[in-house]
């Protein structure tokens, strides 16, 4: 799964889904992904970034949209949210 930054805009970038980034356990990657997404939003004139998903929506294996969150582990989800929010707020 990929996250399209500014859907419908010319030359938008497809970023890895939150679950994919969390699976790397790379804190710098979590931070950089959010930082680059916000940079692309601002460069295209978008001033609204919804939010990263922090709900434990994938606590069941059959949940369809589980890739939107950072996973079912509460510690990993908290760390991923921390670095993602820091990356968003940097700009």
PDB file with one MODEL, atoms N, CA, C and O in Angstrom:
MODEL        1
ATOM      1  N   UNK A   1       0.830  -1.182   0.000  1.00  0.00           N
ATOM      2  CA  UNK A   1       0.000   0.000   0.000  1.00  0.00           C
ATOM      3  C   UNK A   1       0.873   1.243   0.000  1.00  0.00           C
ATOM      4  O   UNK A   1       1.947   1.267   0.602  1.00  0.00           O
ATOM      5  N   UNK A   2       0.408   2.247  -0.667  1.00  0.00           N
ATOM      6  CA  UNK A   2       1.143   3.501  -0.744  1.00  0.00           C
ATOM      7  C   UNK A   2       0.211   4.654  -0.392  1.00  0.00           C
ATOM      8  O   UNK A   2      -1.003   4.578  -0.585  1.00  0.00           O
ATOM      9  N   UNK A   3       0.803   5.710   0.122  1.00  0.00           N
ATOM     10  CA  UNK A   3       0.071   6.927   0.447  1.00  0.00           C
ATOM     11  C   UNK A   3       0.414   7.960  -0.611  1.00  0.00           C
ATOM     12  O   UNK A   3       1.575   8.347  -0.743  1.00  0.00           O
ATOM     13  N   UNK A   4      -0.580   8.411  -1.366  1.00  0.00           N
ATOM     14  CA  UNK A   4      -0.342   9.474  -2.337  1.00  0.00           C
ATOM     15  C   UNK A   4      -0.455  10.799  -1.611  1.00  0.00           C
ATOM     16  O   UNK A   4      -1.437  11.065  -0.917  1.00  0.00           O
ATOM     17  N   UNK A   5       0.552  11.616  -1.779  1.00  0.00           N
ATOM     18  CA  UNK A   5       0.648  12.846  -0.990  1.00  0.00           C
ATOM     19  C   UNK A   5      -0.500  13.802  -1.301  1.00  0.00           C
ATOM     20  O   UNK A   5      -1.390  13.983  -0.470  1.00  0.00           O
ATOM     21  N   UNK A   6      -0.495  14.403  -2.457  1.00  0.00           N
ATOM     22  CA  UNK A   6      -1.551  15.347  -2.829  1.00  0.00           C
ATOM     23  C   UNK A   6      -2.286  14.723  -4.009  1.00  0.00           C
ATOM     24  O   UNK A   6      -1.899  14.903  -5.164  1.00  0.00           O
ATOM     25  N   UNK A   7      -3.329  14.003  -3.706  1.00  0.00           N
ATOM     26  CA  UNK A   7      -4.033  13.249  -4.737  1.00  0.00           C
ATOM     27  C   UNK A   7      -4.616  14.177  -5.793  1.00  0.00           C
ATOM     28  O   UNK A   7      -5.249  15.185  -5.477  1.00  0.00           O
ATOM     29  N   UNK A   8      -4.394  13.821  -7.035  1.00  0.00           N
ATOM     30  CA  UNK A   8      -4.923  14.598  -8.138  1.00  0.00           C
ATOM     31  C   UNK A   8      -4.003  15.705  -8.605  1.00  0.00           C
ATOM     32  O   UNK A   8      -4.259  16.315  -9.644  1.00  0.00           O
ATOM     33  N   UNK A   9      -2.948  15.981  -7.874  1.00  0.00           N
ATOM     34  CA  UNK A   9      -1.999  17.019  -8.274  1.00  0.00           C
ATOM     35  C   UNK A   9      -0.989  16.426  -9.248  1.00  0.00           C
ATOM     36  O   UNK A   9      -0.751  15.218  -9.260  1.00  0.00           O
ATOM     37  N   UNK A  10      -0.410  17.282 -10.051  1.00  0.00           N
ATOM     38  CA  UNK A  10       0.637  16.823 -10.956  1.00  0.00           C
ATOM     39  C   UNK A  10       1.876  16.443 -10.161  1.00  0.00           C
ATOM     40  O   UNK A  10       2.249  17.124  -9.205  1.00  0.00           O
ATOM     41  N   UNK A  11       2.498  15.366 -10.560  1.00  0.00           N
ATOM     42  CA  UNK A  11       3.768  14.921  -9.982  1.00  0.00           C
ATOM     43  C   UNK A  11       3.685  14.683  -8.478  1.00  0.00           C
ATOM     44  O   UNK A  11       4.607  15.036  -7.742  1.00  0.00           O
ATOM     45  N   UNK A  12       2.597  14.093  -8.021  1.00  0.00           N
ATOM     46  CA  UNK A  12       2.527  13.767  -6.592  1.00  0.00           C
ATOM     47  C   UNK A  12       3.362  12.514  -6.321  1.00  0.00           C
ATOM     48  O   UNK A  12       3.616  11.712  -7.219  1.00  0.00           O
ATOM     49  N   UNK A  13       3.772  12.368  -5.091  1.00  0.00           N
ATOM     50  CA  UNK A  13       4.648  11.280  -4.696  1.00  0.00           C
ATOM     51  C   UNK A  13       3.850  10.225  -3.946  1.00  0.00           C
ATOM     52  O   UNK A  13       2.955  10.556  -3.168  1.00  0.00           O
ATOM     53  N   UNK A  14       4.166   8.969  -4.175  1.00  0.00           N
ATOM     54  CA  UNK A  14       3.547   7.874  -3.433  1.00  0.00           C
ATOM     55  C   UNK A  14       4.515   7.438  -2.339  1.00  0.00           C
ATOM     56  O   UNK A  14       5.630   7.003  -2.625  1.00  0.00           O
ATOM     57  N   UNK A  15       4.085   7.557  -1.088  1.00  0.00           N
ATOM     58  CA  UNK A  15       4.919   7.213   0.062  1.00  0.00           C
ATOM     59  C   UNK A  15       4.481   5.876   0.638  1.00  0.00           C
ATOM     60  O   UNK A  15       3.323   5.488   0.482  1.00  0.00           O
ATOM     61  N   UNK A  16       5.385   5.166   1.302  1.00  0.00           N
ATOM     62  CA  UNK A  16       4.998   3.905   1.941  1.00  0.00           C
ATOM     63  C   UNK A  16       3.937   4.140   3.015  1.00  0.00           C
ATOM     64  O   UNK A  16       3.922   5.179   3.675  1.00  0.00           O
ATOM     65  N   UNK A  17       3.067   3.174   3.173  1.00  0.00           N
ATOM     66  CA  UNK A  17       2.024   3.262   4.201  1.00  0.00           C
ATOM     67  C   UNK A  17       2.651   3.248   5.589  1.00  0.00           C
ATOM     68  O   UNK A  17       3.793   2.822   5.762  1.00  0.00           O
ATOM     69  N   UNK A  18       1.894   3.718   6.574  1.00  0.00           N
ATOM     70  CA  UNK A  18       2.392   3.808   7.949  1.00  0.00           C
ATOM     71  C   UNK A  18       2.831   2.447   8.478  1.00  0.00           C
ATOM     72  O   UNK A  18       3.856   2.352   9.153  1.00  0.00           O
ATOM     73  N   UNK A  19       2.082   1.409   8.187  1.00  0.00           N
ATOM     74  CA  UNK A  19       2.433   0.074   8.669  1.00  0.00           C
ATOM     75  C   UNK A  19       3.770  -0.379   8.088  1.00  0.00           C
ATOM     76  O   UNK A  19       4.560  -1.026   8.775  1.00  0.00           O
ATOM     77  N   UNK A  20       4.019  -0.046   6.845  1.00  0.00           N
ATOM     78  CA  UNK A  20       5.287  -0.402   6.211  1.00  0.00           C
ATOM     79  C   UNK A  20       6.448   0.303   6.887  1.00  0.00           C
ATOM     80  O   UNK A  20       7.479  -0.314   7.154  1.00  0.00           O
ATOM     81  N   UNK A  21       6.293   1.577   7.164  1.00  0.00           N
ATOM     82  CA  UNK A  21       7.351   2.349   7.824  1.00  0.00           C
ATOM     83  C   UNK A  21       7.573   1.835   9.245  1.00  0.00           C
ATOM     84  O   UNK A  21       8.717   1.693   9.678  1.00  0.00           O
ATOM     85  N   UNK A  22       6.499   1.558   9.967  1.00  0.00           N
ATOM     86  CA  UNK A  22       6.630   1.052  11.338  1.00  0.00           C
ATOM     87  C   UNK A  22       7.319  -0.306  11.358  1.00  0.00           C
ATOM     88  O   UNK A  22       8.044  -0.623  12.301  1.00  0.00           O
ATOM     89  N   UNK A  23       7.098  -1.100  10.331  1.00  0.00           N
ATOM     90  CA  UNK A  23       7.720  -2.424  10.267  1.00  0.00           C
ATOM     91  C   UNK A  23       9.232  -2.352  10.136  1.00  0.00           C
ATOM     92  O   UNK A  23       9.928  -3.331  10.403  1.00  0.00           O
ATOM     93  N   UNK A  24       9.739  -1.209   9.730  1.00  0.00           N
ATOM     94  CA  UNK A  24      11.196  -1.046   9.611  1.00  0.00           C
ATOM     95  C   UNK A  24      11.847  -0.772  10.965  1.00  0.00           C
ATOM     96  O   UNK A  24      13.054  -0.967  11.114  1.00  0.00           O
ATOM     97  N   UNK A  25      11.077  -0.326  11.950  1.00  0.00           N
ATOM     98  CA  UNK A  25      11.573   0.066  13.277  1.00  0.00           C
ATOM     99  C   UNK A  25      12.633   1.162  13.177  1.00  0.00           C
ATOM    100  O   UNK A  25      13.465   1.305  14.073  1.00  0.00           O
ATOM    101  N   UNK A  26      12.605   1.926  12.103  1.00  0.00           N
ATOM    102  CA  UNK A  26      13.597   2.976  11.867  1.00  0.00           C
ATOM    103  C   UNK A  26      12.978   4.324  12.242  1.00  0.00           C
ATOM    104  O   UNK A  26      12.141   4.852  11.510  1.00  0.00           O
ATOM    105  N   UNK A  27      13.389   4.870  13.368  1.00  0.00           N
ATOM    106  CA  UNK A  27      12.811   6.122  13.866  1.00  0.00           C
ATOM    107  C   UNK A  27      13.100   7.289  12.934  1.00  0.00           C
ATOM    108  O   UNK A  27      12.249   8.157  12.743  1.00  0.00           O
ATOM    109  N   UNK A  28      14.288   7.316  12.357  1.00  0.00           N
ATOM    110  CA  UNK A  28      14.643   8.397  11.439  1.00  0.00           C
ATOM    111  C   UNK A  28      13.771   8.349  10.185  1.00  0.00           C
ATOM    112  O   UNK A  28      13.387   9.393   9.657  1.00  0.00           O
ATOM    113  N   UNK A  29      13.461   7.159   9.712  1.00  0.00           N
ATOM    114  CA  UNK A  29      12.590   7.005   8.551  1.00  0.00           C
ATOM    115  C   UNK A  29      11.182   7.513   8.854  1.00  0.00           C
ATOM    116  O   UNK A  29      10.558   8.155   8.009  1.00  0.00           O
ATOM    117  N   UNK A  30      10.681   7.228  10.055  1.00  0.00           N
ATOM    118  CA  UNK A  30       9.356   7.710  10.458  1.00  0.00           C
ATOM    119  C   UNK A  30       9.320   9.236  10.454  1.00  0.00           C
ATOM    120  O   UNK A  30       8.366   9.847   9.973  1.00  0.00           O
ATOM    121  N   UNK A  31      10.365   9.832  10.991  1.00  0.00           N
ATOM    122  CA  UNK A  31      10.479  11.293  11.047  1.00  0.00           C
ATOM    123  C   UNK A  31      10.605  11.878   9.636  1.00  0.00           C
ATOM    124  O   UNK A  31       9.887  12.811   9.278  1.00  0.00           O
ATOM    125  N   UNK A  32      11.516  11.325   8.845  1.00  0.00           N
ATOM    126  CA  UNK A  32      11.767  11.852   7.499  1.00  0.00           C
ATOM    127  C   UNK A  32      10.550  11.726   6.597  1.00  0.00           C
ATOM    128  O   UNK A  32      10.278  12.624   5.800  1.00  0.00           O
ATOM    129  N   UNK A  33       9.816  10.628   6.710  1.00  0.00           N
ATOM    130  CA  UNK A  33       8.616  10.439   5.881  1.00  0.00           C
ATOM    131  C   UNK A  33       7.610  11.559   6.132  1.00  0.00           C
ATOM    132  O   UNK A  33       7.074  12.137   5.187  1.00  0.00           O
ATOM    133  N   UNK A  34       7.356  11.864   7.398  1.00  0.00           N
ATOM    134  CA  UNK A  34       6.411  12.935   7.735  1.00  0.00           C
ATOM    135  C   UNK A  34       6.932  14.291   7.283  1.00  0.00           C
ATOM    136  O   UNK A  34       6.170  15.112   6.774  1.00  0.00           O
ATOM    137  N   UNK A  35       8.215  14.526   7.465  1.00  0.00           N
ATOM    138  CA  UNK A  35       8.830  15.791   7.074  1.00  0.00           C
ATOM    139  C   UNK A  35       8.693  16.027   5.569  1.00  0.00           C
ATOM    140  O   UNK A  35       8.369  17.133   5.136  1.00  0.00           O
ATOM    141  N   UNK A  36       8.937  14.997   4.785  1.00  0.00           N
ATOM    142  CA  UNK A  36       8.866  15.125   3.324  1.00  0.00           C
ATOM    143  C   UNK A  36       7.419  15.272   2.853  1.00  0.00           C
ATOM    144  O   UNK A  36       7.150  16.018   1.911  1.00  0.00           O
ATOM    145  N   UNK A  37       6.492  14.572   3.496  1.00  0.00           N
ATOM    146  CA  UNK A  37       5.081  14.706   3.121  1.00  0.00           C
ATOM    147  C   UNK A  37       4.613  16.144   3.342  1.00  0.00           C
ATOM    148  O   UNK A  37       3.959  16.724   2.476  1.00  0.00           O
ATOM    149  N   UNK A  38       4.944  16.716   4.490  1.00  0.00           N
ATOM    150  CA  UNK A  38       4.549  18.098   4.780  1.00  0.00           C
ATOM    151  C   UNK A  38       5.220  19.057   3.803  1.00  0.00           C
ATOM    152  O   UNK A  38       4.596  20.023   3.362  1.00  0.00           O
ATOM    153  N   UNK A  39       6.471  18.807   3.462  1.00  0.00           N
ATOM    154  CA  UNK A  39       7.175  19.654   2.489  1.00  0.00           C
ATOM    155  C   UNK A  39       6.440  19.641   1.148  1.00  0.00           C
ATOM    156  O   UNK A  39       6.251  20.687   0.527  1.00  0.00           O
ATOM    157  N   UNK A  40       6.031  18.456   0.711  1.00  0.00           N
ATOM    158  CA  UNK A  40       5.324  18.371  -0.566  1.00  0.00           C
ATOM    159  C   UNK A  40       3.966  19.064  -0.491  1.00  0.00           C
ATOM    160  O   UNK A  40       3.565  19.737  -1.440  1.00  0.00           O
ATOM    161  N   UNK A  41       3.260  18.908   0.618  1.00  0.00           N
ATOM    162  CA  UNK A  41       1.986  19.604   0.780  1.00  0.00           C
ATOM    163  C   UNK A  41       2.189  21.108   0.641  1.00  0.00           C
ATOM    164  O   UNK A  41       1.491  21.766  -0.131  1.00  0.00           O
ATOM    165  N   UNK A  42       3.135  21.643   1.383  1.00  0.00           N
ATOM    166  CA  UNK A  42       3.361  23.095   1.373  1.00  0.00           C
ATOM    167  C   UNK A  42       3.825  23.580   0.005  1.00  0.00           C
ATOM    168  O   UNK A  42       3.431  24.662  -0.430  1.00  0.00           O
ATOM    169  N   UNK A  43       4.654  22.799  -0.678  1.00  0.00           N
ATOM    170  CA  UNK A  43       5.143  23.225  -1.989  1.00  0.00           C
ATOM    171  C   UNK A  43       4.032  23.254  -3.033  1.00  0.00           C
ATOM    172  O   UNK A  43       4.156  23.944  -4.044  1.00  0.00           O
ATOM    173  N   UNK A  44       2.951  22.517  -2.803  1.00  0.00           N
ATOM    174  CA  UNK A  44       1.810  22.516  -3.723  1.00  0.00           C
ATOM    175  C   UNK A  44       0.690  23.442  -3.253  1.00  0.00           C
ATOM    176  O   UNK A  44      -0.383  23.477  -3.855  1.00  0.00           O
ATOM    177  N   UNK A  45       0.938  24.193  -2.176  1.00  0.00           N
ATOM    178  CA  UNK A  45      -0.042  25.159  -1.702  1.00  0.00           C
ATOM    179  C   UNK A  45      -1.114  24.589  -0.795  1.00  0.00           C
ATOM    180  O   UNK A  45      -2.106  25.264  -0.516  1.00  0.00           O
ATOM    181  N   UNK A  46      -0.939  23.376  -0.333  1.00  0.00           N
ATOM    182  CA  UNK A  46      -1.908  22.757   0.569  1.00  0.00           C
ATOM    183  C   UNK A  46      -1.517  23.106   1.997  1.00  0.00           C
ATOM    184  O   UNK A  46      -0.374  22.890   2.398  1.00  0.00           O
ATOM    185  N   UNK A  47      -2.451  23.641   2.760  1.00  0.00           N
ATOM    186  CA  UNK A  47      -2.120  24.039   4.130  1.00  0.00           C
ATOM    187  C   UNK A  47      -2.832  23.185   5.179  1.00  0.00           C
ATOM    188  O   UNK A  47      -2.941  23.585   6.338  1.00  0.00           O
ATOM    189  N   UNK A  48      -3.311  22.020   4.776  1.00  0.00           N
ATOM    190  CA  UNK A  48      -4.018  21.143   5.707  1.00  0.00           C
ATOM    191  C   UNK A  48      -3.481  19.724   5.573  1.00  0.00           C
ATOM    192  O   UNK A  48      -3.471  19.154   4.482  1.00  0.00           O
ATOM    193  N   UNK A  49      -3.043  19.168   6.672  1.00  0.00           N
ATOM    194  CA  UNK A  49      -2.591  17.775   6.719  1.00  0.00           C
ATOM    195  C   UNK A  49      -3.477  17.080   7.735  1.00  0.00           C
ATOM    196  O   UNK A  49      -3.451  17.430   8.915  1.00  0.00           O
ATOM    197  N   UNK A  50      -4.254  16.112   7.305  1.00  0.00           N
ATOM    198  CA  UNK A  50      -5.268  15.518   8.172  1.00  0.00           C
ATOM    199  C   UNK A  50      -4.689  15.051   9.500  1.00  0.00           C
ATOM    200  O   UNK A  50      -4.900  15.711  10.518  1.00  0.00           O
ATOM    201  N   UNK A  51      -3.985  13.962   9.523  1.00  0.00           N
ATOM    202  CA  UNK A  51      -3.326  13.465  10.730  1.00  0.00           C
ATOM    203  C   UNK A  51      -2.850  12.049  10.460  1.00  0.00           C
ATOM    204  O   UNK A  51      -3.392  11.365   9.591  1.00  0.00           O
ATOM    205  N   UNK A  52      -1.861  11.613  11.182  1.00  0.00           N
ATOM    206  CA  UNK A  52      -1.534  10.188  11.104  1.00  0.00           C
ATOM    207  C   UNK A  52      -2.557   9.388  11.909  1.00  0.00           C
ATOM    208  O   UNK A  52      -3.136   9.906  12.864  1.00  0.00           O
ATOM    209  N   UNK A  53      -2.774   8.165  11.540  1.00  0.00           N
ATOM    210  CA  UNK A  53      -3.741   7.315  12.232  1.00  0.00           C
ATOM    211  C   UNK A  53      -3.085   6.725  13.469  1.00  0.00           C
ATOM    212  O   UNK A  53      -2.032   6.094  13.380  1.00  0.00           O
ATOM    213  N   UNK A  54      -3.708   6.932  14.622  1.00  0.00           N
ATOM    214  CA  UNK A  54      -3.131   6.425  15.865  1.00  0.00           C
ATOM    215  C   UNK A  54      -4.012   5.397  16.556  1.00  0.00           C
ATOM    216  O   UNK A  54      -3.633   4.858  17.595  1.00  0.00           O
ATOM    217  N   UNK A  55      -5.167   5.123  16.002  1.00  0.00           N
ATOM    218  CA  UNK A  55      -6.066   4.155  16.619  1.00  0.00           C
ATOM    219  C   UNK A  55      -5.552   2.735  16.389  1.00  0.00           C
ATOM    220  O   UNK A  55      -4.958   2.454  15.349  1.00  0.00           O
ATOM    221  N   UNK A  56      -5.771   1.857  17.331  1.00  0.00           N
ATOM    222  CA  UNK A  56      -5.374   0.457  17.112  1.00  0.00           C
ATOM    223  C   UNK A  56      -6.391  -0.243  16.219  1.00  0.00           C
ATOM    224  O   UNK A  56      -7.063  -1.182  16.645  1.00  0.00           O
ATOM    225  N   UNK A  57      -6.498   0.227  14.971  1.00  0.00           N
ATOM    226  CA  UNK A  57      -7.541  -0.284  14.081  1.00  0.00           C
ATOM    227  C   UNK A  57      -7.227  -1.665  13.544  1.00  0.00           C
ATOM    228  O   UNK A  57      -8.090  -2.298  12.936  1.00  0.00           O
ATOM    229  N   UNK A  58      -6.026  -2.140  13.753  1.00  0.00           N
ATOM    230  CA  UNK A  58      -5.710  -3.458  13.205  1.00  0.00           C
ATOM    231  C   UNK A  58      -5.536  -4.491  14.312  1.00  0.00           C
ATOM    232  O   UNK A  58      -4.701  -5.389  14.210  1.00  0.00           O
ATOM    233  N   UNK A  59      -6.326  -4.356  15.362  1.00  0.00           N
ATOM    234  CA  UNK A  59      -6.242  -5.317  16.455  1.00  0.00           C
ATOM    235  C   UNK A  59      -6.802  -6.675  16.056  1.00  0.00           C
ATOM    236  O   UNK A  59      -6.584  -7.664  16.755  1.00  0.00           O
ATOM    237  N   UNK A  60      -7.508  -6.732  14.959  1.00  0.00           N
ATOM    238  CA  UNK A  60      -7.990  -7.994  14.408  1.00  0.00           C
ATOM    239  C   UNK A  60      -7.323  -8.202  13.056  1.00  0.00           C
ATOM    240  O   UNK A  60      -7.113  -7.250  12.304  1.00  0.00           O
ATOM    241  N   UNK A  61      -7.000  -9.418  12.762  1.00  0.00           N
ATOM    242  CA  UNK A  61      -6.315  -9.712  11.498  1.00  0.00           C
ATOM    243  C   UNK A  61      -7.192  -9.440  10.282  1.00  0.00           C
ATOM    244  O   UNK A  61      -6.672  -9.252   9.182  1.00  0.00           O
ATOM    245  N   UNK A  62      -8.496  -9.414  10.455  1.00  0.00           N
ATOM    246  CA  UNK A  62      -9.397  -9.265   9.317  1.00  0.00           C
ATOM    247  C   UNK A  62      -9.796  -7.822   9.030  1.00  0.00           C
ATOM    248  O   UNK A  62     -10.593  -7.578   8.123  1.00  0.00           O
ATOM    249  N   UNK A  63      -9.267  -6.870   9.773  1.00  0.00           N
ATOM    250  CA  UNK A  63      -9.617  -5.467   9.530  1.00  0.00           C
ATOM    251  C   UNK A  63      -9.017  -5.052   8.190  1.00  0.00           C
ATOM    252  O   UNK A  63      -7.822  -5.228   7.952  1.00  0.00           O
ATOM    253  N   UNK A  64      -9.844  -4.510   7.337  1.00  0.00           N
ATOM    254  CA  UNK A  64      -9.426  -4.209   5.968  1.00  0.00           C
ATOM    255  C   UNK A  64      -8.400  -3.085   5.879  1.00  0.00           C
ATOM    256  O   UNK A  64      -7.460  -3.187   5.091  1.00  0.00           O
ATOM    257  N   UNK A  65      -8.549  -2.021   6.656  1.00  0.00           N
ATOM    258  CA  UNK A  65      -7.700  -0.846   6.500  1.00  0.00           C
ATOM    259  C   UNK A  65      -6.594  -0.771   7.555  1.00  0.00           C
ATOM    260  O   UNK A  65      -6.189   0.324   7.945  1.00  0.00           O
ATOM    261  N   UNK A  66      -6.115  -1.895   8.009  1.00  0.00           N
ATOM    262  CA  UNK A  66      -5.099  -1.935   9.042  1.00  0.00           C
ATOM    263  C   UNK A  66      -3.774  -1.312   8.654  1.00  0.00           C
ATOM    264  O   UNK A  66      -2.994  -0.950   9.535  1.00  0.00           O
ATOM    265  N   UNK A  67      -3.493  -1.176   7.382  1.00  0.00           N
ATOM    266  CA  UNK A  67      -2.235  -0.594   6.914  1.00  0.00           C
ATOM    267  C   UNK A  67      -2.147   0.900   7.185  1.00  0.00           C
ATOM    268  O   UNK A  67      -1.057   1.468   7.107  1.00  0.00           O
ATOM    269  N   UNK A  68      -3.263   1.555   7.500  1.00  0.00           N
ATOM    270  CA  UNK A  68      -3.237   3.001   7.735  1.00  0.00           C
ATOM    271  C   UNK A  68      -2.564   3.369   9.050  1.00  0.00           C
ATOM    272  O   UNK A  68      -1.996   4.454   9.175  1.00  0.00           O
ATOM    273  N   UNK A  69      -2.623   2.485  10.018  1.00  0.00           N
ATOM    274  CA  UNK A  69      -2.000   2.741  11.313  1.00  0.00           C
ATOM    275  C   UNK A  69      -0.592   2.170  11.356  1.00  0.00           C
ATOM    276  O   UNK A  69      -0.103   1.605  10.378  1.00  0.00           O
ATOM    277  N   UNK A  70       0.047   2.327  12.505  1.00  0.00           N
ATOM    278  CA  UNK A  70       1.419   1.864  12.667  1.00  0.00           C
ATOM    279  C   UNK A  70       1.500   0.454  13.232  1.00  0.00           C
ATOM    280  O   UNK A  70       2.596  -0.013  13.543  1.00  0.00           O
ATOM    281  N   UNK A  71       0.396  -0.225  13.371  1.00  0.00           N
ATOM    282  CA  UNK A  71       0.413  -1.593  13.860  1.00  0.00           C
ATOM    283  C   UNK A  71      -0.332  -1.741  15.175  1.00  0.00           C
ATOM    284  O   UNK A  71      -0.835  -0.769  15.737  1.00  0.00           O
ATOM    285  N   UNK A  72      -0.392  -2.972  15.650  1.00  0.00           N
ATOM    286  CA  UNK A  72      -1.164  -3.273  16.849  1.00  0.00           C
ATOM    287  C   UNK A  72      -0.361  -3.107  18.136  1.00  0.00           C
ATOM    288  O   UNK A  72      -0.949  -3.021  19.214  1.00  0.00           O
ATOM    289  N   UNK A  73       0.949  -3.061  18.050  1.00  0.00           N
ATOM    290  CA  UNK A  73       1.774  -2.938  19.248  1.00  0.00           C
ATOM    291  C   UNK A  73       1.702  -1.512  19.793  1.00  0.00           C
ATOM    292  O   UNK A  73       2.058  -0.574  19.081  1.00  0.00           O
ATOM    293  N   UNK A  74       1.255  -1.324  21.031  1.00  0.00           N
ATOM    294  CA  UNK A  74       1.077   0.034  21.559  1.00  0.00           C
ATOM    295  C   UNK A  74       2.382   0.816  21.694  1.00  0.00           C
ATOM    296  O   UNK A  74       2.402   2.027  21.472  1.00  0.00           O
ATOM    297  N   UNK A  75       3.460   0.142  22.051  1.00  0.00           N
ATOM    298  CA  UNK A  75       4.742   0.851  22.185  1.00  0.00           C
ATOM    299  C   UNK A  75       5.242   1.323  20.821  1.00  0.00           C
ATOM    300  O   UNK A  75       5.652   2.474  20.668  1.00  0.00           O
ATOM    301  N   UNK A  76       5.206   0.431  19.836  1.00  0.00           N
ATOM    302  CA  UNK A  76       5.646   0.796  18.488  1.00  0.00           C
ATOM    303  C   UNK A  76       4.778   1.918  17.935  1.00  0.00           C
ATOM    304  O   UNK A  76       5.287   2.850  17.313  1.00  0.00           O
ATOM    305  N   UNK A  77       3.470   1.830  18.161  1.00  0.00           N
ATOM    306  CA  UNK A  77       2.571   2.861  17.668  1.00  0.00           C
ATOM    307  C   UNK A  77       2.862   4.215  18.317  1.00  0.00           C
ATOM    308  O   UNK A  77       2.827   5.249  17.651  1.00  0.00           O
ATOM    309  N   UNK A  78       3.145   4.202  19.604  1.00  0.00           N
ATOM    310  CA  UNK A  78       3.481   5.445  20.302  1.00  0.00           C
ATOM    311  C   UNK A  78       4.772   6.065  19.800  1.00  0.00           C
ATOM    312  O   UNK A  78       4.845   7.277  19.593  1.00  0.00           O
ATOM    313  N   UNK A  79       5.790   5.238  19.604  1.00  0.00           N
ATOM    314  CA  UNK A  79       7.070   5.744  19.092  1.00  0.00           C
ATOM    315  C   UNK A  79       6.915   6.273  17.666  1.00  0.00           C
ATOM    316  O   UNK A  79       7.443   7.332  17.327  1.00  0.00           O
ATOM    317  N   UNK A  80       6.187   5.528  16.838  1.00  0.00           N
ATOM    318  CA  UNK A  80       5.976   5.958  15.457  1.00  0.00           C
ATOM    319  C   UNK A  80       5.196   7.269  15.412  1.00  0.00           C
ATOM    320  O   UNK A  80       5.507   8.149  14.609  1.00  0.00           O
ATOM    321  N   UNK A  81       4.186   7.403  16.269  1.00  0.00           N
ATOM    322  CA  UNK A  81       3.423   8.652  16.319  1.00  0.00           C
ATOM    323  C   UNK A  81       4.309   9.806  16.776  1.00  0.00           C
ATOM    324  O   UNK A  81       4.218  10.909  16.236  1.00  0.00           O
ATOM    325  N   UNK A  82       5.157   9.562  17.757  1.00  0.00           N
ATOM    326  CA  UNK A  82       6.036  10.612  18.269  1.00  0.00           C
ATOM    327  C   UNK A  82       6.924  11.166  17.157  1.00  0.00           C
ATOM    328  O   UNK A  82       7.002  12.380  16.972  1.00  0.00           O
ATOM    329  N   UNK A  83       7.583  10.294  16.427  1.00  0.00           N
ATOM    330  CA  UNK A  83       8.490  10.758  15.380  1.00  0.00           C
ATOM    331  C   UNK A  83       7.741  11.327  14.178  1.00  0.00           C
ATOM    332  O   UNK A  83       8.233  12.240  13.515  1.00  0.00           O
ATOM    333  N   UNK A  84       6.564  10.795  13.898  1.00  0.00           N
ATOM    334  CA  UNK A  84       5.766  11.333  12.802  1.00  0.00           C
ATOM    335  C   UNK A  84       5.274  12.738  13.126  1.00  0.00           C
ATOM    336  O   UNK A  84       5.357  13.630  12.282  1.00  0.00           O
ATOM    337  N   UNK A  85       4.767  12.944  14.323  1.00  0.00           N
ATOM    338  CA  UNK A  85       4.279  14.269  14.715  1.00  0.00           C
ATOM    339  C   UNK A  85       5.433  15.269  14.772  1.00  0.00           C
ATOM    340  O   UNK A  85       5.264  16.421  14.373  1.00  0.00           O
ATOM    341  N   UNK A  86       6.585  14.856  15.255  1.00  0.00           N
ATOM    342  CA  UNK A  86       7.748  15.746  15.257  1.00  0.00           C
ATOM    343  C   UNK A  86       8.127  16.142  13.836  1.00  0.00           C
ATOM    344  O   UNK A  86       8.473  17.297  13.586  1.00  0.00           O
ATOM    345  N   UNK A  87       8.064  15.191  12.900  1.00  0.00           N
ATOM    346  CA  UNK A  87       8.357  15.498  11.503  1.00  0.00           C
ATOM    347  C   UNK A  87       7.342  16.445  10.892  1.00  0.00           C
ATOM    348  O   UNK A  87       7.699  17.307  10.089  1.00  0.00           O
ATOM    349  N   UNK A  88       6.082  16.291  11.266  1.00  0.00           N
ATOM    350  CA  UNK A  88       5.026  17.178  10.770  1.00  0.00           C
ATOM    351  C   UNK A  88       5.205  18.583  11.329  1.00  0.00           C
ATOM    352  O   UNK A  88       5.079  19.565  10.597  1.00  0.00           O
ATOM    353  N   UNK A  89       5.494  18.682  12.609  1.00  0.00           N
ATOM    354  CA  UNK A  89       5.577  19.987  13.260  1.00  0.00           C
ATOM    355  C   UNK A  89       6.879  20.726  12.970  1.00  0.00           C
ATOM    356  O   UNK A  89       6.989  21.915  13.272  1.00  0.00           O
ATOM    357  N   UNK A  90       7.853  20.055  12.400  1.00  0.00           N
ATOM    358  CA  UNK A  90       9.124  20.709  12.082  1.00  0.00           C
ATOM    359  C   UNK A  90       8.910  21.891  11.149  1.00  0.00           C
ATOM    360  O   UNK A  90       9.539  22.937  11.307  1.00  0.00           O
ATOM    361  N   UNK A  91       8.032  21.725  10.193  1.00  0.00           N
ATOM    362  CA  UNK A  91       7.794  22.774   9.197  1.00  0.00           C
ATOM    363  C   UNK A  91       6.772  23.736   9.738  1.00  0.00           C
ATOM    364  O   UNK A  91       6.418  24.703   9.064  1.00  0.00           O
TER     365      UNK A  91
ENDMDL
END
